[in-house]
Amino acid sequence: MSEIDKKITCDMQSALEVLGGKWTFLIIYTLLDGKKRFKELERAVIGINTRMLVKDLKTLEEHRIVKREAFATIPPTVEYSLTEKGRELEATMRALNNWTIEWFYKKD
């Protein structure tokens, strides 16, 4: 394996540490449509539990892919949206979605 291949492999591993979670792609894909409140995200990502959603959102926020905005209302309101860095994933997310649809429905 060449040094370039080793670097690419290392870079891919770093990307997968951020994006490789079971729910991460679904969270990002859901946020492509715009800001969502926590409960909206929880309902949209079918099968995710509250604990995992909180964990993955924190990870995405730490990596500046998702922005969390809290409002001083009663009860408190929190909205999540993609940052510019997160929006850069849109083409990849849509391509993966298209591939999935084509693969899933493809007749051999």
DACOR-V720879 format. One record per residue. N is the residue number from 0. RES is the residue in one letter. SS is DSSP state (H for helix, E for strand, L for the rest). PSI is psi in whole degrees, -180 to 180 (NA if undefined). OMEGA is omega as a letter, one per 40 degrees, with the letter a starting at -180 (NA if undefined). Layout:
n=N res=RES ss=SS psi=PSI omega=OMEGA
n=N res=RES ss=SS psi=PSI omega=OMEGA
This chain:
n=0 res=M ss=L psi=130 omega=a
n=1 res=S ss=L psi=167 omega=i
n=2 res=E ss=H psi=-36 omega=i
n=3 res=I ss=H psi=-44 omega=i
n=4 res=D ss=H psi=-40 omega=i
n=5 res=K ss=H psi=-41 omega=i
n=6 res=K ss=H psi=-43 omega=i
n=7 res=I ss=H psi=-43 omega=i
n=8 res=T ss=H psi=-44 omega=i
n=9 res=C ss=H psi=-43 omega=i
n=10 res=D ss=H psi=-41 omega=i
n=11 res=M ss=H psi=-39 omega=i
n=12 res=Q ss=H psi=-39 omega=i
n=13 res=S ss=H psi=-42 omega=i
n=14 res=A ss=H psi=-41 omega=a
n=15 res=L ss=H psi=-27 omega=i
n=16 res=E ss=H psi=-33 omega=i
n=17 res=V ss=H psi=-46 omega=a
n=18 res=L ss=H psi=-4 omega=a
n=19 res=G ss=L psi=2 omega=i
n=20 res=G ss=L psi=154 omega=a
n=21 res=K ss=L psi=-36 omega=a
n=22 res=W ss=L psi=-8 omega=a
n=23 res=T ss=H psi=-50 omega=a
n=24 res=F ss=H psi=-41 omega=a
n=25 res=L ss=H psi=-38 omega=i
n=26 res=I ss=H psi=-49 omega=a
n=27 res=I ss=H psi=-46 omega=a
n=28 res=Y ss=H psi=-40 omega=i
n=29 res=T ss=H psi=-38 omega=a
n=30 res=L ss=H psi=-9 omega=i
n=31 res=L ss=L psi=-27 omega=a
n=32 res=D ss=L psi=-6 omega=i
n=33 res=G ss=L psi=-175 omega=a
n=34 res=K ss=L psi=144 omega=i
n=35 res=K ss=E psi=144 omega=i
n=36 res=R ss=E psi=164 omega=a
n=37 res=F ss=H psi=-51 omega=a
n=38 res=K ss=H psi=-34 omega=i
n=39 res=E ss=H psi=-43 omega=i
n=40 res=L ss=H psi=-44 omega=a
n=41 res=E ss=H psi=-40 omega=i
n=42 res=R ss=H psi=-34 omega=a
n=43 res=A ss=H psi=-34 omega=a
n=44 res=V ss=L psi=89 omega=a
n=45 res=I ss=L psi=128 omega=i
n=46 res=G ss=L psi=-16 omega=a
n=47 res=I ss=L psi=146 omega=i
n=48 res=N ss=L psi=166 omega=a
n=49 res=T ss=H psi=-44 omega=a
n=50 res=R ss=H psi=-45 omega=a
n=51 res=M ss=H psi=-37 omega=i
n=52 res=L ss=H psi=-45 omega=i
n=53 res=V ss=H psi=-47 omega=a
n=54 res=K ss=H psi=-49 omega=a
n=55 res=D ss=H psi=-38 omega=i
n=56 res=L ss=H psi=-40 omega=i
n=57 res=K ss=H psi=-43 omega=i
n=58 res=T ss=H psi=-46 omega=i
n=59 res=L ss=H psi=-35 omega=i
n=60 res=E ss=H psi=-42 omega=i
n=61 res=E ss=H psi=-34 omega=a
n=62 res=H ss=L psi=10 omega=i
n=63 res=R ss=L psi=36 omega=i
n=64 res=I ss=L psi=-33 omega=i
n=65 res=V ss=E psi=142 omega=i
n=66 res=K ss=E psi=132 omega=i
n=67 res=R ss=E psi=128 omega=a
n=68 res=E ss=E psi=118 omega=a
n=69 res=A ss=E psi=140 omega=i
n=70 res=F ss=E psi=140 omega=a
n=71 res=A ss=L psi=72 omega=i
n=72 res=T ss=L psi=170 omega=i
n=73 res=I ss=L psi=116 omega=e
n=74 res=P ss=L psi=162 omega=a
n=75 res=P ss=L psi=141 omega=i
n=76 res=T ss=E psi=135 omega=i
n=77 res=V ss=E psi=133 omega=i
n=78 res=E ss=E psi=146 omega=i
n=79 res=Y ss=E psi=142 omega=i
n=80 res=S ss=E psi=165 omega=i
n=81 res=L ss=E psi=142 omega=i
n=82 res=T ss=L psi=179 omega=i
n=83 res=E ss=H psi=-41 omega=i
n=84 res=K ss=H psi=-41 omega=i
n=85 res=G ss=H psi=-38 omega=i
n=86 res=R ss=H psi=-27 omega=i
n=87 res=E ss=L psi=-17 omega=i
n=88 res=L ss=L psi=-4 omega=a
n=89 res=E ss=H psi=-49 omega=a
n=90 res=A ss=H psi=-40 omega=i
n=91 res=T ss=H psi=-43 omega=a
n=92 res=M ss=H psi=-45 omega=a
n=93 res=R ss=H psi=-39 omega=i
n=94 res=A ss=H psi=-42 omega=i
n=95 res=L ss=H psi=-41 omega=i
n=96 res=N ss=H psi=-45 omega=i
n=97 res=N ss=H psi=-42 omega=i
n=98 res=W ss=H psi=-43 omega=a
n=99 res=T ss=H psi=-45 omega=i
n=100 res=I ss=H psi=-45 omega=a
n=101 res=E ss=H psi=-44 omega=a
n=102 res=W ss=H psi=-44 omega=a
n=103 res=F ss=H psi=-39 omega=a
n=104 res=Y ss=H psi=-1 omega=a
n=105 res=K ss=L psi=133 omega=i
n=106 res=K ss=L psi=127 omega=i
n=107 res=D ss=L psi=NA omega=NA
